[in-house]
C-alpha cells in the first residue's frame, strides 16, 4: 500500500451503501478501504489496520456506533464520522456527545460526494491535531517553567508583568494567586538597578536580542537579592517587540562564597587582618604617598616572644585565641588610617602613615605607638580557661628609604626586631645601618642547621590519624623537630624555610623518609602496624624536583623492606604547579610502586581544584584553617562539606587536620568525613609514645 494512501475503515451492514461508497472511492487512488459489517469486525480491524478515518453506521447488527466510541475513545486516534439515516437527528447528537468527530446523513447524493466530505474531515482533523500538539507542548513547557528553580517571568512590550513562575514569586515574596499585571519590569529592582534595566538592559535586548548581567532584585519586603539575569526580546512577525522574557538566578550563596574567597586571598583567615600579599600593596602605596606629600612613615615589626610554648603546652586553640586577642588590641591601638597586618605565625606588622617630616619627631611618635602596643600585648590574656602572659619584641624602620621598597623596608624592621630579641626580648629597637641583616641571620641559621645534620640533632615525631567511625588509629603523619642543644625542641616553622631555600632540604628530606621507613619496618615486624594503616611523610617541592628523587625513594623502600602500600607522600599544590606534566610522571612512577599521595592543606588555593583530576592522588587533607571555625562559621562548614562530598564523588579518602574539640569532631562525623588528626586525639609524639597508641589499637 502506498504510504500516501488514506486508510479508511467503513463499518456498514447495508450492502447498498457499502457498494455506493466503495464505487465512489475506487475511482480515487488516495484511499484504501477496509470494510466491517458489525462492531466485532470493526474492533478487530482497529487493532490490525490502525485506520486514519472511520465511517460507521449508527445502527449495527450487534450494537450501536456509540458502543465502539465509549469503549475506545482513548484508543482511537483518528476522526470518527457517524453515518445516519434521514429524519431523526437524535443518533447524530448521541454520537457527537460520545466522541464522534462529525456525522453524515446517508443519501445517494451525499455518499456520491463522500470524497469531499473525507477531505474536509481530514483537513479539520489535521488542524485539530496541530492545535492539540501545540496545547500539549504549551502545557509541558508550562510544567517545566513552574518546576525550574530559577525565576522565569514574561512582560509585555510596555514592560507590564504577564507571567511569573513559582520560583520567581517565592523569591520575591508574592503569593501564587497575587495579580502582578500592574507591575512593570523596573518595579522589581532597587532604584539604581532599575536605571540600569531602563538604560542598558532593555535597549540592548531590543538591539541584540538579549542582555545578560548581574543585578539586584527588590523583594516585596524591600530586601535586596543579588541575581544573575538574562533579558530576552521576542519580536512580532511584522517587526517590533511583542514581549520580553527574563530568566533570573539567585546568586546570594555564590556571592557569599566568592566574597569569602576574595577576603581570604588578601586577609588572614584567623584574625581578619590583611595578609602578607596585601601588606606589600598597602606599604608600596604608603611609601608613594609619603614621597608625594613629603611625609614620614614607619613600619613596626612585632614578634611574640616564646609563642611556640603556648601552642606546645596549651594547644593551638589557646594559641589562636591569643593571636586573635592581640590582633584586636593592635587594631585598637592605632589610628584610623594606620594599617595592621599578620605576616603569619606570631608575626604582625603595623604601618604608621602621616608622621612628621622631621625624622626625630617621627621616630618619637612611632616609638610611643610601639611602646603602647608592647604594653597592651603584655597584659594578661585569658584563653581556653588559661591566664597567659605574652611579651613581644618590636622592630621599627622609618620610610621612605633612599633606596628600596616594601620588601627592603620590612626586612629592615625585621632586623631591628631581632636586635630587640637579642637584647633580652620584650623590647623595642629602631633599625640602624650596621645591624645584622636578614641575610647574615639566615647564613648563621644555615651553619647551625648543617651542624644539626652532622650531629643528628633532628628528631621525628608522629601524630596519629584516626578513623572517625570507630575512633581507632588508622595511620600517622611524620613531623620533624630540631632538638637544639641549647634551645631545646624547635618546631619546623622556625627552620624549614631556611632548609627549603638551600640545598639542605633534600638532605634532611631524604633522612626523614629513610628514618621513617626504618621505623615503619620495625612496627610491621613487631606486628603492631596493620596492613591498612598508612604512614604519611611530607615531601618538600625542592626535594620532589631533585633529579634522583624517584630513584632515591625506590632505593630506600627496597633497602628497608617496608611495605610500599603503607607509605603516603604528602605534597602541596606548589609541587604540581611548578611543572604539572613532570609532577604527574613522578607521581605515577611512585604510585606504581604502591605509594599513595595526599594533597596537603586542600582548599586553601585555586590550583589544586584545577589539577586534582589529573593527579594520581588518593587523599585530600582539609586545612586546619577551615576546621578551626567550622562550628561557628557557616562558610567554613560549607567548604568542608563540599570538599568531603567532592572527594567521595571522586573516590578519594579524606583527612581533616587540626581537630581540637569534640564539637569539631562531631560535625565532621555528621558530614561524613572518614578520618581526622589533631590535638583532640593526641599531640605529636615520639616513636615510643606513638607506639603506645598502636598497642592500644
C-alpha positions, 0 to 999 in steps of 0.5 A: 500500500502506498504510504500516501494512501488514506486508510479508511475503515467503513463499518456498514451492514447495508450492502447498498451503501457499502457498494455506493461508497466503495464505487465512489472511492475506487475511482480515487487512488488516495484511499484504501478501504477496509470494510466491517459489517458489525462492531466485532469486525470493526474492533478487530480491524482497529487493532490490525489496520490502525485506520486514519478515518472511520465511517460507521453506521449508527445502527449495527447488527450487534450494537450501536456506533456509540458502543465502539466510541465509549469503549475506545475513545482513548484508543482511537486516534483518528476522526470518527464520522457517524453515518445516519439515516434521514429524519431523526437527528437524535443518533447524530447528537448521541454520537457527537456527545460520545466522541464522534468527530462529525456525522453524515446523513446517508443519501445517494447524493451525499455518499456520491460526494463522500470524497469531499466530505473525507477531505474536509474531515481530514483537513479539520482533523489535521488542524485539530491535531496541530492545535492539540500538539501545540496545547500539549507542548504549551502545557509541558513547557508550562510544567517545566517553567513552574518546576525550574528553580530559577525565576522565569517571568514574561512582560509585555512590550510596555514592560507590564508583568504577564507571567511569573513562575513559582520560583520567581514569586517565592523569591520575591515574596508574592503569593501564587494567586497575587495579580502582578499585571500592574507591575512593570519590569523596573518595579522589581529592582532597587532604584539604581538597578532599575536605571540600569534595566531602563538604560542598558538592559532593555535597549540592548535586548531590543538591539541584540536580542538579549542582555545578560548581567548581574543585578539586584532584585527588590523583594516585596519586603524591600530586601535586596537579592543579588541575581544573575539575569538574562533579558530576552526580546521576542519580536512580532512577525511584522517587526517590533517587540511583542514581549520580553522574557527574563530568566533570573538566578539567585546568586546570594550563596555564590556571592557569599562564597566568592566574597569569602574567597576574595577576603581570604586571598588578601586577609588572614583567615584567623584574625581578619587582618590583611595578609602578607600579599596585601601588606606589600600593596598597602606599604608600596602605596604608603611609601608613594604617598609619603614621597608625594606629600613629603611625609614620614612613615614607619613600619613596626615589626612585632614578634611574640616572644616564646609563642611556640610554648603556648601552642606546645603546652596549651594547644593551638586553640589557646594559641589562636585565641591569643593571636586573635586577642592581640590582633584586636588590641593592635587594631585598637591601638592605632589610628584610623588610617594606620594599617595592621597586618599578620605576616603569619605565625606570631608575626604582625606588622603595623604601618604608621602613615602621616608622621612628621617630616622631621625624622626625630619627631617621627621616630618619637611618635612611632616609638610611643605607638610601639611602646603602647602596643608592647604594653597592651600585648603584655597584659594578661590574656585569658584563653581556653580557661588559661591566664597567659602572659605574652611579651613581644619584641618590636622592630621599627624602620622609618620610610621612605628609604633612599633606596628600596621598597616594601620588601627592603623596608620590612626586612629592615624592621625585621632586623631591628626586631631581632636586635630587640630579641637579642637584647633580652626580648620584650623590647623595642629597637629602631633599625640602624645601618650596621645591624645584622641583616636578614641575610647574615641571620639566615647564613648563621641559621644555615651553619647551625642547621648543617651542624644539626645534620652532622650531629643528628640533632633532628628528631621525628615525631608522629601524630596519629590519624584516626578513623572517625567511625570507630575512633581507632588509629588508622595511620600517622603523619611524620613531623620533624623537630630540631632538638637544639642543644641549647634551645631545646625542641624547635618546631619546623616553622622556625627552620624549614624555610631556611632548609627549603631555600638551600640545598639542605632540604633534600638532605634532611628530606631524604633522612626523614623518609629513610628514618621513617621507613626504618621505623615503619619496618620495625612496627610491621615486624613487631606486628603492631602496624596493620596492613591498612594503616598508612604512614604519611611523610611530607615531601618538600617541592625542592626535594620532589624536583631533585633529579634522583628523587624517584630513584632515591625513594625506590632505593630506600623502600627496597633497602628497608623492606617496608611495605610500599602500600603503607607509605603516603607522600604528602605534597602541596599544590606548589609541587604540581604547579611548578611543572604539572606534566613532570609532577604527574610522571613522578607521581605515577612512577611512585604510585606504581610502586604502591605509594599513595599521595595526599594533597596537603592543606586542600582548599586553601588555593585555586590550583589544586581544584584545577589539577586534582583530576589529573593527579594520581592522588588518593587523599585530600587533607582539609586545612586546619584553617577551615576546621578551626571555625567550622562550628561557628562559621557557616562558610567554613562548614560549607567548604568542608562539606563540599570538599568531603562530598567532592572527594567521595564523588571522586573516590578519594579518602579524606583527612581533616587536620587540626581537630581540637574539640569534640564539637569539631569532631562531631560535625565532621562525623555528621558530614561524613568525613572518614578520618581526622588528626589533631590535638583532640586525639593526641599531640605529636609524639615520639616513636615510643609514645606513638607506639603506645597508641598502636598497642592500644589499637 
